[in-house]
């Protein structure tokens, strides 16, 4: 009493479905990662601007430092 035989076409369809599910999961993970990276960059920009404001240094002094 062998189990039900699965044709190659059925296996292909199942594999396609697996790939589609995996791609959706991957795409969602990439989107979440991109949002987190954008948020981190925004936080760093705010932190940098605050440090500049708190430094008491002029724009020219900061630019000279950064270019050195």
N, C-alpha and C positions, 0 to 999 in steps of 0.2 A: 504494500500500500504506500506508494510514493506520494509525496505532497503534490499540490497543484503546480504544474509546470508554468513558468512565466516566459512568455515569448520575448525575443530580443527587442521588439518594438515596445512592449510594455516596460521593459527595463530602461530603454531610452527615454520614454516619457517620464518615468519616475526620476531619472537622473536630471532631466530638464527641470522638473518641478523642484528638486533639491537645489539646483543651481539658482533658480529664480528666488527661492526663499533665502538662500545664503546671500545673494546680491542685495536683496531688500534689507537684510540685517546689516550687511556691510555698509550700504549707503546711509542708513540711519546712524551707524556708528561714526562714519566720516563726518556727517552733518553735526553731530554732537561734539566731536573733536574740534571742528572748525569754529563752532560757537564758543567753546571754551578758550581756544587760542585767541580769538578776537577779544573776548572779555579780558583775558590776561593782558593783552597788548594795551587795551584801553586803560586798565588799572595802572600799568607801568607808565603810560603817558601822563596820567594825572599825578602820579607820584613824582615823576621827573619835573613837571611844571611846579608842583608844590615845593620841591627841593630848590628849584631855581628861585622861586619867590622868597623862600626863607633864607637863601644864601646871602642876600645883600650885595651880590655881585651884579655888575652891569651886564647887559647883553653882549657888549664887545668883549668883556673879560671872559664870559662863559664861552663864546665862540672861539676866542684865542686858545683857551684851555682845550676845547674839543678838537681843534685842528692841530694841536701840538703832538 
